[in-house]
Amino acid sequence: MIVVDTNIIGYLFITGEFSNEAENVFIKDPHWAAPLLWRSEFRSVLAQYMRNNTLTIDGAAEIMESATQLMESNEYDVVSNQVLELVVNSSLSAYDCEFVALARDLGVKLITTDKKILKDFPDFSISPVEFVK
């Protein structure tokens, strides 16, 4: 099992710059986990694609359903105090710290392309390229 951030989930379902990396991560470990927050963040990503006419509402709904099916048994609440502790010791948002907190709690790596997360929490995070090596 690994924790993935919302961008990695997005790259798996929406073709883009890091889609191949996300697919390789999925091939190496298809047991993805995330905090429940991923759903709201992912809906925001889909909203951007709808607003720039890259996705229709039906297409976005279909992608959301597929992503939800992938993640549904591996979504977690996180402990607020743990998230706030990570915020104090980093330059990250509370949103980003939710993913770090979950990886730490589960004792697994967070797969992310976010340079700030990789810099601030190298013990708990790894890039998709490094993970697949």
PAGUNU-537588 format. One line per 2 residues: number of its first residue (from 0); their letters; for each residue x, y, z of N, C-alpha, C, O, CB. Coordinates in Angstrom, 3 decimals, padded with zeros to 6 digits, m for minus. Atoms other than C-alpha are relative to their C-alpha. Glycine has a CB too. Layout:
BEGIN
NUM> A> X,Y,Z,X,Y,Z,X,Y,Z,X,Y,Z,X,Y,Z ~ ...
END
This chain:
BEGIN
0> MI> 000.847,m001.187,000.000,000.000,000.000,000.000,000.884,001.239,000.000,001.953,001.253,000.609,m000.959,000.004,001.222 ~ m000.640,m001.305,000.020,001.064,003.582,m000.710,m001.075,001.074,000.127,m002.244,000.840,m000.180,000.835,000.196,m001.300
2> VV> 000.875,m001.159,000.004,m000.476,006.985,m000.132,000.341,000.802,m001.249,001.514,001.006,m001.564,000.160,000.864,001.313 ~ m000.195,m000.843,001.181,m000.952,009.075,m003.260,m000.734,001.316,000.214,m001.798,001.359,000.831,m000.502,m000.713,m001.296
4> DT> 000.715,m001.267,m000.113,m001.813,012.726,m003.452,m000.983,000.137,m001.154,m000.996,m000.678,m002.076,000.987,001.191,000.020 ~ 001.064,m000.189,000.984,m004.664,014.068,m005.527,000.552,000.137,m001.415,m000.071,m000.323,m002.372,m000.826,001.226,000.351
6> NI> m000.581,m000.144,001.335,m002.381,014.972,m008.410,000.323,m001.349,m000.627,000.103,m001.541,m001.823,001.257,000.850,000.063 ~ m000.324,001.334,000.531,m001.226,011.372,m008.796,m001.284,m000.694,m000.447,m001.315,m001.323,m001.504,000.747,m000.866,001.070
8> IG> 001.291,000.575,000.396,m004.853,010.214,m008.844,m000.456,000.643,m001.312,m000.904,m000.045,m002.229,m001.075,000.207,001.120 ~ 000.391,m000.716,001.211,m005.583,012.883,m011.442,000.797,m000.435,m001.214,000.236,m000.628,m002.292,000.160,001.481,000.201
10> YL> m000.848,000.405,001.123,m002.636,011.889,m013.609,m000.366,m001.393,m000.511,m000.167,m001.696,m001.688,001.471,000.031,000.413 ~ 000.407,001.339,000.434,m003.941,008.312,m013.674,m001.249,000.059,m000.877,m001.394,m000.728,m001.812,m000.255,m000.901,001.216
12> FI> 001.290,m000.040,000.692,m007.372,009.340,m014.941,m000.115,001.069,m001.082,m000.998,000.992,m001.936,m001.077,000.211,000.993 ~ 000.050,m001.093,000.974,m006.653,012.498,m016.967,001.367,000.064,m000.683,002.382,000.305,m000.029,m000.369,001.382,000.688
14> TG> m001.262,000.020,000.730,m004.002,012.331,m019.660,000.705,001.341,000.107,000.133,002.395,m000.170,m000.234,m000.359,m001.467 ~ m000.792,m001.213,m000.153,m001.238,014.810,m018.989,001.469,m000.325,000.127,001.911,m001.439,m000.155,m000.462,000.792,001.207
16> EF> m001.459,000.070,m000.065,002.437,015.415,m018.364,000.522,m001.179,000.825,001.525,m001.790,000.457,000.535,001.279,000.573 ~ m000.491,001.040,m000.894,002.790,012.875,m015.548,m000.842,m001.281,m000.031,m000.739,m002.109,000.874,000.048,000.530,001.402
18> SN> 000.869,001.173,000.082,000.257,010.256,m016.684,000.787,m001.310,m000.065,000.422,m002.284,000.594,m000.902,000.111,m001.213 ~ m000.799,001.228,000.089,002.899,007.690,m017.612,000.604,m000.365,001.343,000.656,m001.538,001.710,001.107,000.155,m001.039
20> EA> m000.558,000.255,m001.320,004.519,008.081,m014.214,m001.066,m000.569,000.941,m000.796,m001.510,001.687,000.596,001.289,000.585 ~ 001.079,000.501,m000.852,001.172,007.577,m012.456,m000.362,m001.433,m000.357,m000.600,m002.257,000.526,m001.233,000.894,m000.121
22> EN> 000.282,001.371,000.432,000.488,004.477,m014.534,001.076,m000.964,000.487,000.758,m002.077,000.907,m000.110,m000.068,m001.527 ~ m001.089,000.851,m000.475,003.921,003.070,m013.620,m000.078,m000.217,001.506,000.224,m001.307,001.993,001.348,000.611,m000.368
24> VF> 000.199,000.140,m001.444,003.244,003.735,m009.935,m001.110,m001.017,000.254,m000.979,m001.888,001.114,m000.348,001.375,000.657 ~ 001.126,000.915,m000.171,m000.085,001.920,m010.263,000.395,m001.445,m000.320,m000.038,m002.376,000.358,m001.168,000.431,m000.888
26> IK> m000.469,001.347,000.353,001.591,m001.048,m011.958,000.847,m000.573,001.130,000.722,m001.750,001.468,000.813,000.028,m001.320 ~ m000.870,000.481,m001.080,004.173,m001.267,m009.160,m000.793,m000.288,001.270,m000.537,m001.283,001.949,001.098,001.026,000.294
28> DP> 000.813,000.208,m001.203,001.602,m000.896,m006.360,m001.395,000.577,m000.230,m001.585,001.790,m000.136,000.669,000.656,001.249 ~ 001.354,m000.486,000.280,m002.124,m000.693,m007.171,m000.859,000.252,001.245,m002.037,000.590,001.130,m000.698,m000.983,m000.878
30> HW> 000.742,m000.205,m001.243,m003.142,m000.399,m003.509,000.251,001.424,000.494,001.152,001.678,001.294,000.415,m001.048,001.084 ~ m000.163,m001.411,m000.292,m003.562,003.364,m003.233,m000.902,000.419,001.157,m002.046,m000.023,001.264,m000.299,000.838,m001.242
32> AA> 000.757,m000.562,m001.114,m004.689,005.198,m000.106,000.113,001.517,m000.035,001.068,002.068,m000.583,000.505,m000.558,001.357 ~ m000.012,m001.463,m000.075,m005.555,008.849,000.528,m000.946,000.446,001.113,m001.862,m000.289,001.481,m000.412,000.639,m001.369
34> PL> 000.979,m000.548,m000.938,m007.261,011.039,003.113,m001.281,000.351,m000.765,m001.245,000.585,m001.973,000.574,001.258,000.739 ~ 001.282,m000.306,000.636,m010.926,011.730,002.405,000.023,001.321,m000.769,m000.759,001.511,m001.700,m001.093,000.041,001.044
36> LW> m000.153,m001.282,000.674,m009.880,015.222,001.339,000.226,m000.138,m001.501,m000.111,000.775,m002.255,001.141,000.757,000.610 ~ m000.322,000.159,001.420,m008.771,013.809,m002.033,m001.235,000.235,m000.872,m001.122,000.770,m001.975,000.575,m001.405,m000.266
38> RS> 001.217,m000.134,000.814,m012.402,013.781,m003.229,m000.300,001.463,m000.333,m000.598,001.796,m001.480,m001.198,m000.621,000.733 ~ 000.268,m001.425,000.234,m012.890,017.530,m002.796,001.050,000.603,m000.915,000.727,001.367,m001.824,m000.043,000.770,001.328
40> EF> m001.062,m000.520,000.860,m009.529,018.311,m004.330,m000.172,m000.482,m001.440,000.041,000.278,m002.385,001.375,m000.422,000.536 ~ 000.153,000.557,001.343,m010.235,016.019,m007.272,m001.182,000.626,m000.731,m001.118,000.864,m001.937,m000.175,m001.515,000.071
42> RS> 001.132,m000.692,000.617,m013.630,017.604,m007.884,000.420,001.389,m000.482,m000.052,001.849,m001.522,m001.176,000.111,000.995 ~ m000.501,m001.303,000.423,m011.833,020.964,m008.049,000.832,m000.108,m001.273,000.747,000.754,m002.147,000.828,000.631,001.110
44> VL> m000.775,000.235,001.220,m009.428,019.570,m010.648,m000.950,m000.213,m001.178,m000.766,000.374,m002.244,000.944,m001.226,000.169 ~ 000.967,000.259,001.065,m012.348,018.266,m012.694,m000.745,001.270,m000.394,m001.033,001.487,m001.571,m000.995,m001.074,000.436
46> AQ> 000.689,m001.264,000.284,m014.093,021.640,m012.384,000.843,000.889,m000.916,000.306,001.541,m001.811,m000.318,000.743,001.311 ~ m000.880,m000.791,000.870,m011.072,023.347,m013.952,m000.048,m000.510,m001.441,m000.097,000.279,m002.385,001.449,m000.037,000.524
48> YM> 000.062,000.575,001.344,m011.167,020.945,m016.895,m001.345,000.286,m000.659,m001.404,000.516,m001.867,000.247,m001.511,000.054 ~ 001.309,m000.329,000.564,m014.900,021.547,m017.338,m000.063,001.469,m000.399,m000.616,001.808,m001.445,m001.117,m000.324,001.004
50> RN> 000.047,m001.435,000.277,m014.446,025.322,m017.185,000.803,000.400,m001.229,000.467,001.370,m001.908,000.502,000.763,001.190 ~ m000.754,m000.331,001.211,m011.824,025.302,m019.909,m000.405,m000.879,m001.179,000.300,m000.973,m002.183,001.497,m000.140,000.258
52> NT> 000.608,000.807,001.064,m014.002,022.971,m021.998,000.848,m001.188,m000.452,000.740,m001.636,m001.593,m000.279,000.869,m001.180 ~ m000.778,001.205,000.286,m011.536,020.072,m021.840,m000.806,m001.244,000.337,m000.602,m002.302,m000.259,001.321,000.006,000.785
54> LT> 000.882,001.102,m000.403,m014.146,017.852,m020.138,m001.442,000.487,000.037,m001.723,001.626,000.411,000.417,m000.570,001.385 ~ 001.422,m000.265,m000.194,m017.913,017.720,m020.302,m000.370,m000.407,001.416,000.402,m001.084,002.095,m000.872,m000.760,m001.050
56> ID> 000.451,000.417,m001.327,m019.898,017.301,m017.121,m000.147,m001.520,000.064,000.162,m002.129,001.088,m001.336,000.683,000.355 ~ 000.129,001.456,000.022,m020.642,013.712,m018.162,001.368,m000.682,000.072,001.539,m001.684,000.766,m000.744,m000.448,m001.264
58> GA> m001.353,000.543,m000.038,m016.958,013.044,m018.775,000.624,000.141,001.376,001.272,m000.783,001.867,000.870,000.685,m001.032 ~ m000.528,m000.236,m001.344,m015.999,014.568,m015.437,m000.658,m000.937,001.009,000.015,m001.479,001.885,m000.217,001.466,000.416
60> AE> 000.713,000.896,m000.917,m018.678,012.544,m013.632,000.489,m001.438,m000.159,000.623,m002.167,000.824,m001.520,000.072,m000.248 ~ m000.505,001.354,000.265,m017.421,009.357,m015.279,001.388,m000.194,000.615,001.665,m001.230,001.220,000.053,m000.268,m001.521
62> IM> m001.342,000.076,m000.584,m013.826,010.084,m014.238,m000.093,m000.038,001.525,000.614,m000.811,002.172,000.867,001.201,m000.459 ~ 000.157,m000.021,m001.455,m014.943,010.896,m010.687,m000.468,m001.354,000.509,000.016,m001.837,001.533,m000.989,001.095,000.423
64> ES> 000.502,001.321,m000.396,m016.848,007.611,m010.488,001.113,m001.041,m000.059,001.244,m001.855,000.855,m001.174,m000.428,m000.904 ~ m001.100,000.962,000.129,m013.842,005.624,m011.725,001.035,000.192,001.103,001.507,m000.780,001.692,000.670,000.134,m001.374
66> AT> m000.976,m000.279,m001.049,m011.482,007.340,m009.294,m000.545,m000.404,001.366,000.183,m000.949,002.195,000.380,001.488,m000.001 ~ 000.623,000.374,m001.272,m013.919,006.829,m006.428,000.005,m001.516,000.188,000.261,m002.011,001.285,m001.438,000.535,000.070
68> QL> m000.042,001.467,m000.082,m014.154,003.123,m007.223,001.399,m000.495,000.344,001.553,m001.435,001.124,m000.461,m000.623,m001.324 ~ m001.376,000.395,m000.299,m010.362,002.862,m007.157,000.340,000.236,001.471,000.984,m000.598,002.107,000.977,000.768,m000.892
70> ME> m000.428,m000.416,m001.334,m010.027,004.648,m003.821,m000.944,m000.407,001.132,m000.565,m000.306,002.299,000.162,001.474,000.018 ~ 001.057,000.095,m001.000,m013.243,003.690,m001.996,000.325,m000.801,001.253,m000.174,m000.450,002.323,m001.173,m000.582,m000.620
72> SN> m000.273,000.774,m001.219,m011.861,001.089,000.408,001.297,000.426,000.676,001.720,m000.185,001.658,000.061,m001.483,m000.326 ~ m001.266,m000.461,m000.569,m008.667,003.023,001.126,000.010,001.507,000.235,001.004,002.182,m000.036,001.149,m000.382,m000.913
74> EY> 000.121,m001.406,m000.342,m009.896,006.456,002.211,m000.028,000.110,001.521,m000.677,m000.683,002.203,m001.277,000.637,m000.644 ~ m000.179,m000.088,m001.447,m009.029,007.648,005.696,m000.257,001.398,000.529,000.005,002.397,m000.142,001.392,m000.434,000.376
76> DV> 000.003,m001.234,m000.772,m009.814,010.328,008.226,001.397,000.157,000.567,002.087,m000.833,000.814,m001.095,m000.014,001.136 ~ m001.294,m000.240,m000.632,m006.710,011.946,009.630,m000.228,000.757,001.301,m001.247,001.425,001.479,000.954,000.793,m000.947
78> VS> 000.101,m000.640,m001.309,m006.081,013.227,013.137,000.446,001.460,m000.127,001.568,001.742,m000.549,000.862,m000.759,001.066 ~ m000.273,m001.431,000.170,m006.239,017.020,013.203,001.277,000.444,000.702,002.054,001.208,000.130,m001.164,000.812,000.517
80> NQ> m001.202,m000.417,m000.719,m003.526,017.421,015.848,001.266,m000.418,m000.733,002.258,000.312,m000.725,000.002,m000.582,001.405 ~ m001.169,000.450,000.759,m001.116,015.394,013.727,000.220,000.888,m001.220,001.356,001.226,m001.553,m000.167,m001.470,m000.433
82> VL> m000.106,m000.883,001.162,m001.869,017.534,010.688,000.551,001.354,000.427,001.444,001.891,m000.228,m001.375,000.169,m000.692 ~ m000.453,m001.312,m000.469,m001.382,020.755,012.667,001.461,m000.034,000.426,002.188,000.935,000.207,m000.868,000.477,001.162
84> EL> m001.405,000.157,m000.366,001.921,019.474,014.057,000.893,000.046,m001.243,001.955,000.668,m001.233,000.211,m001.323,000.761 ~ m000.766,m000.013,001.243,003.137,018.870,010.507,000.015,001.394,m000.630,001.020,001.806,m001.209,m000.578,m001.018,m000.988
86> VV> 000.070,m001.361,000.535,001.975,022.342,009.456,001.031,000.890,000.688,001.736,001.650,000.025,m001.420,000.586,000.178 ~ m000.924,m000.827,m000.765,004.020,023.967,012.235,001.447,m000.279,m000.386,002.287,000.620,m000.348,m000.195,m000.232,001.492
88> NS> m001.373,000.395,000.311,007.130,022.059,011.168,000.308,000.003,m001.491,001.260,m000.644,m001.927,000.270,m001.363,000.556 ~ m000.220,m000.017,001.443,006.860,022.804,007.445,m000.527,001.306,m000.581,m001.032,002.173,000.131,m000.684,m001.213,m000.678
90> SL> 000.556,m001.151,000.709,005.914,025.369,004.839,m001.253,m000.395,m000.784,m001.707,000.352,m001.650,001.050,000.604,m000.948 ~ 001.113,000.557,000.765,002.994,023.246,003.595,m001.358,000.433,000.537,m001.496,000.857,001.684,000.084,m001.504,m000.003
92> SA> 001.381,m000.248,m000.414,m000.739,023.805,003.678,m000.491,m001.173,000.845,000.085,m002.261,000.820,m000.924,000.213,m001.236 ~ 000.616,001.086,m000.764,m002.902,021.784,006.019,m000.496,m001.099,m000.936,m000.471,m002.278,m000.583,m001.163,000.535,000.858
94> YD> 000.455,000.985,000.977,m004.304,020.089,002.910,001.127,m000.975,m000.345,000.941,m002.191,m000.308,m000.512,000.700,m001.273 ~ m001.140,000.856,000.332,m000.869,018.803,001.898,000.421,m000.850,001.197,000.784,m002.016,001.045,001.183,000.850,m000.481
96> CE> m000.416,000.729,m001.199,m000.085,017.816,005.475,m000.924,m001.170,000.329,m000.507,m002.111,001.005,000.059,000.945,001.179 ~ 000.888,001.152,m000.209,m003.141,015.537,005.547,000.575,m001.248,m000.672,000.525,m002.341,m000.106,m001.418,000.298,m000.549
98> FV> m000.571,001.139,000.730,m001.454,013.314,002.951,001.255,m000.513,000.699,001.470,m001.721,000.790,000.327,000.398,m001.454 ~ m001.217,000.381,m000.727,001.844,013.340,004.868,m000.379,m000.727,001.286,000.204,m001.761,001.612,000.874,001.249,000.316
100> AL> 000.432,000.623,m001.255,000.054,012.529,008.142,m000.499,m001.423,m000.230,m000.202,m002.323,000.555,m001.098,000.837,000.661 ~ 000.514,001.335,000.283,m001.711,009.571,006.560,001.145,m000.965,m000.329,001.160,m002.097,000.152,m001.008,000.050,m001.162
102> AR> m001.143,000.865,000.332,001.522,008.185,005.088,000.756,m000.371,001.270,001.137,m001.526,001.461,000.953,000.701,m001.008 ~ m000.708,000.259,m001.258,003.198,008.533,008.474,m000.779,m000.984,000.866,m000.196,m001.913,001.424,000.233,001.313,000.770
104> DL> 000.821,000.893,m000.819,000.288,006.851,010.274,m000.017,m001.439,m000.527,000.016,m002.397,000.245,m001.420,000.531,000.071 ~ 000.047,001.340,000.597,000.173,003.942,007.822,001.382,m000.628,m000.132,001.499,m001.821,m000.412,m000.658,000.061,m001.365
106> GV> m001.365,000.510,000.116,003.962,003.601,007.774,000.389,m000.308,m001.438,001.141,m001.246,m001.702,000.159,m001.239,000.842 ~ m000.296,000.184,001.416,004.123,003.915,003.987,000.443,001.341,m000.587,000.397,002.369,000.087,m001.240,m000.565,m000.765
108> KL> m000.425,m001.216,000.683,005.412,006.449,001.475,m001.180,000.713,m000.653,m002.149,000.090,m001.087,001.059,m000.325,m001.047 ~ 000.905,m000.842,000.771,003.441,009.326,m000.006,000.639,000.217,m001.357,001.757,000.723,m001.444,m000.290,001.363,000.724
110> IT> m000.490,m000.212,001.352,003.874,009.379,m003.772,m000.546,001.348,m000.471,m001.756,001.575,m000.479,m000.431,m001.173,m000.965 ~ 000.396,m001.352,000.380,003.854,012.973,m005.017,001.017,000.615,m000.957,002.192,000.247,m000.963,m000.158,000.881,001.246
112> TD> m000.897,m000.791,000.835,005.296,015.309,m007.604,000.204,001.387,000.607,000.904,002.221,000.032,m000.555,000.116,m001.434 ~ m000.069,m001.302,m000.659,004.969,018.241,m005.195,001.383,000.203,000.614,001.759,m000.483,001.564,m001.096,000.125,001.083
114> KK> m001.387,m000.234,m000.434,008.483,019.619,m004.696,000.093,000.438,001.458,001.039,000.073,002.156,000.649,001.050,m000.883 ~ m000.031,m000.446,m001.392,007.628,021.285,m001.382,m000.191,m001.167,000.964,000.486,m001.238,001.989,m001.075,001.058,000.242
116> IL> 000.201,001.175,m000.851,006.328,018.038,000.118,001.261,m000.855,m000.005,001.721,m001.297,001.048,m001.223,m000.830,m000.477 ~ m001.212,000.818,000.109,009.357,016.134,m001.174,001.154,000.622,000.782,001.955,m000.095,001.382,000.397,m000.175,m001.473
118> KD> m001.079,m000.696,m000.719,011.677,018.771,000.321,m000.233,m000.013,001.505,000.684,m000.313,002.269,000.123,001.446,m000.491 ~ 000.279,m000.133,m001.427,009.949,019.211,003.687,m000.133,m001.338,000.720,000.143,m001.426,001.916,m001.256,000.793,000.193
120> FP> 000.219,001.297,m000.645,009.178,015.531,004.334,000.612,m001.146,m000.805,m000.105,m002.032,m001.270,m001.495,m000.244,000.193 ~ m000.645,001.048,000.806,011.761,013.353,002.558,m000.117,m001.399,000.608,m000.004,m002.391,m000.113,001.459,000.334,m000.189
122> DF> 000.134,001.317,m000.631,011.289,010.541,005.096,m001.350,m000.654,m000.293,m001.493,m001.873,m000.198,000.188,000.125,001.502 ~ 001.351,000.525,000.208,007.603,010.183,004.240,m000.478,000.098,m001.440,m001.548,m000.414,m001.769,m000.962,000.725,000.883
124> SI> 000.455,m000.197,001.376,007.448,011.129,000.556,001.070,m000.401,m001.002,002.262,m000.444,m000.696,m000.400,001.452,m000.224 ~ m000.898,000.394,001.080,008.947,010.042,m002.736,m000.672,000.351,m001.321,m001.896,000.293,m001.444,000.351,m001.528,000.073
126> SP> 000.559,m000.327,001.309,008.524,011.080,m006.344,m000.392,m001.283,m000.718,000.125,m002.353,m000.395,001.010,000.814,m000.848 ~ 000.394,001.190,000.764,006.842,008.696,m008.783,001.196,m000.667,m000.706,001.293,m001.893,m000.747,m001.063,000.379,m001.035
128> VE> m001.158,000.549,000.707,010.089,008.286,m010.741,000.878,m000.794,000.959,001.311,m001.898,000.630,000.818,001.125,m000.664 ~ m000.827,000.698,m000.986,012.061,007.346,m007.609,m000.696,m001.251,000.522,m000.051,m002.276,000.743,000.341,000.931,001.164
130> FV> 000.751,001.146,m000.501,009.312,005.027,m006.389,000.061,m001.180,m000.966,000.180,m002.330,m000.543,m001.450,000.393,000.251 ~ 000.058,001.054,001.009,009.234,003.075,m009.636,001.363,m000.653,m000.234,001.433,m001.795,m000.688,m000.530,000.563,m001.306
132> K> m001.354,000.539,000.224,013.029,002.599,m009.789,000.210,m001.348,000.641,001.296,m001.919,000.535,001.032,000.955,000.524
END
